[in-house]
Amino acid sequence: MSQETLNTILASVIVPVLVAIVPFFCLYLNKKKEEIAAGMKDKDLVKYLNIAEDAIETAVVSVTQTFVDAIKGTDGWTPETQKQAFEQAKAQAVLIMGIAARLAIKEAYGDFDKWLEGSIEFYVSKNKTAALLPYTVTTFNNSTDNNDTPA
């Protein structure tokens, strides 16, 4: 086969095939790039949600220990002081979590304040429930009969 024949085959067959395949390959690469970016964005959101939730729980526990426990059960525990405790927890949580977490949550959920207020209520309820439950340790039988009853 001569060089001229090879050039003709290359020009008439291989080049058009490559021209047809390259756009699809570019679309595939762009799609993979978008998937990777979305995965990174999801990981960042999870990271910031964890930071924010830790901040909220820390703030709720802190306000409970330093403010609520001192006045709860007294005449000083009024709707106004309950609101004051809530606002203190909210301010501490916002301070602890930082701007990056707040922006990520706002982007994901829209209304940061509603998300924050709901989360504070959740952690207040969670901590109340945990305080009411007695601490128990359950040991399970390690026998091979797959009986998961406490020992």
N, C-alpha and C positions, 0 to 999 in steps of 0.2 A: 504494500500500500504506500502510495506516495504521500509526501507532505501536503500536497495540494488537496488530495482526497481527504486526509485527516482534517485539514482546515475547513473544508466544505461540510463534513459531518459535524464538526464542532459548531460551526456557525449555524447550521440548519436544524440541529437536534438538541444539543446540550445547552446552548445559550437560551433558547426559548423555554426549555424545561426549568432552568435556573431562574429565569425571569418570572415564571409562574409560581415557583416554590418560595422564593424569597419573601414576598409579602405575607404569606401564611406563616412562615418562620418568624417574621417580625411581629405578627399578631400574637403568636404563641409566647414569644419572649416578653412582650408587653403585659400579657395576661399573667404570666408568672411573676413579673415585677410587681404588679398590683396585688397579687395574692401574698407575696412576701411583705409588702408594705402594710396590708391589712392585718396580717399576723403580728407584725411589730406594733401596730397601733393597738390591737387587742391586748397584747402583753403589757403595753404601757398603761392602758386603762385598768387592767387588773392590778398592776402595781400601785397605781394611784388610789384605786378603791381600797386596797388593803391599808395603805397609809392613812387614808381618810377615816376608815372604820376604826383603826387602832387609835387614832386621835380622838374620835368621838367617844369611844369606850373609856379611854384615859380621862377625858374631861368629865364624863358622867360620874365615874368612880371618884375623881378628885372633888368635885362639887358635893357629892353625897357625903364624903368623909369630912370635908372641911366646913360645910355650910348646913346641909340638910340634917345630918345626924344630930347636930347641936340643938336644932329647934323643932324637929319633928316630934309630935306628941305633946307639944306645949301650945299655949294660946298664940304663940308667935307664928305657928304654921298656918298661914292664911293663903287664900288664892293669890294674893299679891306676892308673898314670899315664894310660893311655888313658881310663879312666873319669873321672879328674880333668879331662882335657882336654874330654871330652864335657860334664861338669857346668859347666865354665867357659863353654863355648860356649852352653849352655842358659841360664845366668844372664845372660850378656851380651845374648843375643837378647831375653829377656824384658824386660830393662831398656831396651833400645833401642826396642822396638816400642810400648811404652806400654800403658796399661790399656784404651783404647778398642779397639785391635786385638785384644787378648786376649779381651775380652768378645764381640766380633763373631764371632771364630773359634769360641769356645766355644758360642755360640748356633747357629752353622751346622754344626759338626762334633761337638758334644757333649763329647768328651774332649780338652781343649786339650793336656794333657801328651803324650798319644799322638800327636796331630798334630804337636806341636813336635818330639818325639823322632824321628819319621819324617822330618820335614823336615830336621832336622840331619843325619841319616844320608844323605839325598839330597844335600845340599850338600857334605858331606865327600867322598862318592863322586864328585860332579861335579868338585870341585876336584882330586881325585887324578887323575881321567881327563884333565882339562885340563893338568895338570902333566906328564903322560906323553906327550901329543901334541906333536910339534914344530910350531912356528909356521910356517905356510906361507901364501903369498899366491898365489892362482890368478887369472890374468887370462884372461877369455874373449874369443874372437875376435869383433870387432864387425862382421863381414861380414854381408851380407843373406841368406846361404844358410841361416840358422837352424841352423847347426852349432854346438852348445854344447860343443865340445871345447876344452880349455885351449890357449891360444896358445903 
